[in-house]
Amino acid sequence: MIRKDMIFVDVSATNRDQVISKLSETAKALDLVDSKEDFIQAVMQREEEFPTSIGFKVAIPHGKTKTVKEPFIGFCRTEQPFIWEQEGNKEVSLIFLIGVPQHLEGTLHLVILSQISRMLMNEDFRRKLSESKQKEDIYALLLDIENHIKEKNEN
């Protein structure tokens, strides 16, 4: 679910669309989605319903659609925080992009969201995500999320 090649550190993106496009383009290149455009459309439709910036400079956009071939979590840390949605005032610099196949939307995406949210409540975890210089260090942190998700799915 979490792959090193879906982690981006200190990206110069300055808006939501750039980050979602970059992560979606990578998901397409890795054959995680059939269509970058369809996936982005699903993510943006969800954003229109309710923006996914959650505080702590974090956003968790997600798309549940048949174009997703296998569940994935992408991560992007931007060089500078930016305002996530035009109507709001929440700055973000840590973005998790979740892709879930439509047939798994009921449970899996909720487990993923709850586990990411739970980990983000830990100030030390957020600090490490914000300050780690190496992609490998962030990957190791995110693997902890994946391990918890697997535990939940086994129960």
Residue, then its C-alpha position, 0 to 999 in steps of 0.5 A: m500500500i505504501r511504496k517508497d516511489m509514492i513519497f515526495v519530500d520538499v516538493s515546490a508545489t504551491n496549491r492542491d491541484q499541483v500536489i494531487s496531479k503529481l501524486s496521481e501521475t505517479a500512481k498512473a506510472l506505477d500502474l496503480v490506477d487505470s486513468k490519472e484523469d478519472f482518479i483526479q476527478a474522483v478526488m476533486q469531487r470528494e474535495e468539493e463535498f468537503p475539503t480534506s484539510i484536517g489541521f496540523k498542516v495536514a490534508i488527506p485527499h482520497g478517491k474511491t473509484k473503479t479506476v484504482k487497481e490496488p489500494f495505495i497511499g501517497f505522501c507529499r511534503t511541500e517546501q512551504p505550507f500553502i492554503w489548501e482550499q480557496e474558501g478556507n484558511k487552513e495551511v497544509s504541507l503534509i499531504f496523504l493521497i489515498g486511492v481505494p478501488q471502488h469495490l473496497e470503499g466501504t471498509l478499507h478507506l475508513v480503516i486507512l483514514s482512521q489509522i492515518s488520523r490516529m498517527l497524526m494525533n502524535e506530535d512526535f510523528r508529525r514532527k518527524l514527518s515535517e523534519s526528516k530529510q531522507k525519503e527512507d526515514i519518512y517511508a519507515l514512519l509510514l510503514d508503521i501506518e500500513n502495519h496497523i492497517k494490516e492488523k485491523n484488516e486481519n481482525 
